[in-house]
Amino acid sequence: MTKDQREGEIDLVAITEGAARIAPEAGLMGRMVDRVAYIFAAGIVIAAAVLLMEVFLRYLLNRPTIWAHETTVFLCGLAFTFGGLYCTSRNSHIRVVLIYDWLPNGVRRVFNVIISIISAIASAFFAYAAWHMVTRAVWAPSGEIRLETTGSAWSPPTPALIKIFVFVIMILLVVQFLILAVNYARRAKG
């Protein structure tokens, strides 16, 4: 069995197992993202519990809350945003495989490097755009710190916090894609 055939089988195993494990090319950052993911998964469970509690309070006790909807939107927004980084660290992001699957392993590795670099550049552009959102959501025109709020009766600063989180995740995505590119390039040489 040649090296390309062995690596092809490894790629096939990774595809058939789906996102069951971290991509080895994701490195230490991928392992850290995997561990932190449990916090965001718990956030989804907490959001579901808050919604169940809200239904109980609203329809059975006629005592709705002013914070349940915004809390669940915030928790789910955090989890979905983190999900992009999580999928990247597991190499389970969406990819068009019509041509990719037919490529020989050596060419596929080159494509992995190119795709990772292009994704890092795209993520950097999104981080730049997110920075502009953060500046408007965190600082008043006078320069003082004023977090954007929802404007509801409860009015938490969750819009500003989500925008800050999106910016941080986009920066981390740039780093993760660069780590993937470097590790794919090393694997191609080895």
N, C-alpha and C positions, 0 to 999 in steps of 0.2 A: 504494500500500500504506500503510495507516494505521500509526501508532505501535504500537497494540495488536497488530496483525497481525505486525509485525516482532518485537515482544517475545514474542509467542506462538510464532513460529518459533524464536527464541532458546531459549525454554523447551523446545520440542520437541527441538531439537538437544541440549540438555543432558540430556534424558531418554533419547534414543536413544543417546547416547554413554556413558551411565551415569556412572560415577565416573572418567572419563578425565581430568578436570581439576578444579582447585579452583574452587569457586563464587566469582565475582567479589565477592560480598557478604561473603565471609569475611575479606577484607582481608589485612593483613600477618600477622596471627596465623595465618590459614589457610595462607599460604605457608610460614610457619615450621613449622607442624605437618606439612605435606607433606614438608619436607626432613628433619625428625626421624624421620619414619615409616620411613625406610630402616634405622635402627638397630633398630627393633622387628621389622621384616621379617627382618633378619639374625638376630635372636633366635630366630625360628621355625626358620630353617635350622639354627642351632646346636643347638636342642633336638632336631631330627630327627637330626642327626649324633650327638648324645649318646645317643639311644635306639638308633641303629644300633650304636654302639660297645658299649653295654650288652648288646645281644643277642649280639654277637660274643664279648664277654668272658664272659658268663654261660653260653652254650650251647656254645661251641666250646672255650673255655679253662677253663671251670668256675671263673672268677675274677670274680664279680659285684662291683659297686661299691656303696658305701653312699650315694652322692650323686647318682646319675643320675636317679632318679625325681623327687626333690625339685627338682633343677635344671631339669628339663624342665617341671614344673608351674609353677615360678616364672617361667621365661622365657615360657611360653605365657600365663600369667596377666597378665604385663605387656603382652604384645602384644594380648590380647583387650581389656584395659581401655583401652589407648591407641586401639584400634580405634573406640571410640565417639566420641572426639574427632576422629579422622581422618575418619570418615563425616560428622560434622557439618560439618567444614571443607569437605568436597566436596559438601555438600547431598545426600548419598546415603543418609541415614538412612531408616528405614522410615516410610512415611506411607500412610494410607488414602486412596486416590485416587478412591473411588467418587463422591464429590461434588466433590472438589477439581478433577478434570479437566474437569468441566462448567462450572466458573465462568468468567466473563469475566476477562480479564487484570487489570483494575483491582481487582476483588473478590479475585482470587487473591493479589495483592500485599498487600492488607489482611490476608488470612488468613495470609500468610507472616509478617507483623509480629506478629500475635496468637499464632500457633503458636510463634514464636521467644521471645516474652516468657513464655508459659506454660512452655515447655521450660526457660528460664533459671530460673524460679521452682522448677520440679520439681528441677532440678539443684542448686539452692541447698539444698533440703530434703535431698537425698541427701548433699550435702557436709556438712551439719550432722550427719546420722546417721553419716557416715564419720568425722567428728571424734570422736564418742563412741567409735567402734571404735579409733581411733588412741590416744586417751587410755588405754584399757584395755590396748592392745597395747604401748605404749611406756613407760608409767610404772607402777611398783609402787605399791601402796596407801600405802607410806611416803613416796612422792614421788620416789624415786630412779629414774633411767633404767634400765629393764630391758626389753630387747626380747623380745617373745614369740617363742618358738622352736617348732619342729615337735615336739619331744619324741622324735625318732627317735635312732638311734645317732649320726648325723651332727649332728642338731639345729641347723640353721642358723636365723637370725632371719628367714627369708623371710615368715612370716605377718605380722609387724610391718611389714616393708618393703612388702609388697603393700598393706596397709591404708593406709600413708602415701601410696603411689602412687595408690590409689583416691581419697583425699582431694584430692590435688593435681589429678588429672584432673577431678574434679567441679568444683573451683574454676575450672579452665581452661574447662570446658564452660559454666559460667555466663557467663564473659567472652565466649566465642565466640558463644553464643546472643544476648547483648546486642549484640555487633558486628553479627551478622546482622540483628537487629531494626532497629537504627539504619540500616543500609545499605539494607534493604528499604524502610523509611520514606522515606529520601532518594530512592530510585529511584521511589517512587510519586509524590513531589512533582515530580520532574524531568520 
